[in-house]
Amino acid sequence: MTGRLVLCATPIGNLEDVSHRAERVLREADVIACEDTRRTRKLLTHLGIKARDLVVYHEGNERRQARPLLDRAKSGQTVVLVTDAGMPGLSDPGYELVRACIAADIPVEVVPGPTAAISALAISGLPPARFVFEGFLPRKAGDRRRRIAELAEEPRTLVIYESPHRIAACLQDLLDGLGERPAALVRELTKLHEEVRRGSLAELQASVEEDAPRGEITLVVGGAVRGHRPEPTAQELATRARALMDSGVDRKEALARTAREAGVPKRKVFDALVEPGD
C-alpha cells in the first residue's frame, strides 16, 4: 500500500489563518516533518492536536532525512511536511523530498495557505499581475550585486525576502543596481506589529537607516519601465558624473546620484566613465 506526501501551508503569523483542511490533515498525519518542533508544537497545541510522530526536517538535514520519510510514505503512511511559516518549498525545505516522491511514484498533495510573498505583493500597491519571486538574495555583497544587475531590465514586479540585519545594505544595492524605483517594505505580516512602508527605494533606504525594522521582511520593487523616458547616452552619463565630481562630490556619491537621477543602474554610469575615449 502506498502512502502520500502532503505539503501543508501554515500561518505566517496569525494562528487564526490556519484552514480547516490543514487542521484535518495535521490531525490525521502519521508523521509530521517540520523545521522546528517548538514552532510546530505551538501550532498543534493551538489546534488541540497531539502528533503521532514529529520529526525534524530542515535545510541542514534535508537530503539525509528525505530517504526515511520517503520510505514511510512507501509503507503506506501519510507524511505531512510543514515549515515554520508559509508554504514548504518556497525559500524553505521541501524540494528534495518532493522530487524523491515524484521519482518513486508517491502521490504528492498540497494544502494551500498563507504565503508572505503573495500577501506582500497584494498589499504593496505595486502592479501584481506579473511578478518575479526572487526569495532571498545572496548574502555576500558581490554575489548580491551581480544578481541585482541581472534583474535591472526585468519589467515585472520583484518580490524579495530579506533579514533585518541586511535590509539596509540590500536596499542600497537595489538602488545602485536598479536605479530609482517605487517599492514597499512589508514586515511582520498578519502579526501584531504588521507594517507597510511605501515609497521610492531611496526613501525606504533612508527610512531603515533612521528606524531599523525588525522581524520578517518582504520587499516588493517595481519593475523596469521601458519607454517612460529616453535613457541618457553613455557620454551624457559621464558628463553628469564628472560635473558632480568637479564640484567636490566624491566619486562614489557622484556615480550613485547620477544613476538615481537618470533612472539607470549605477554600473552603467561606472562603465560610461571608464569607456575608452571619454
Protein Blocks (a to p, Z undefined) as FASTA:
>chain_A
ZZddddddddfkbmmlpcfklmmmmmmpmbdcdfblmlmmmmmmmnopacfbdcdddfkl
mmmmmmmmmmmmmnopacddddfedjehiapahklmmmmmmmnopacdddddddfklmmm
mmnopafkbccdebjadfblklmmmmmmmmmmmmbdcdddddfklmmmmmmmmmmmnopa
dddddehehiaklccdeddfklmmmmmmmmccehjdddddddddehkaccddfklmmmmm
mmmmmnopafklmmmmmmmmnopafklmmmmmmpghZZ
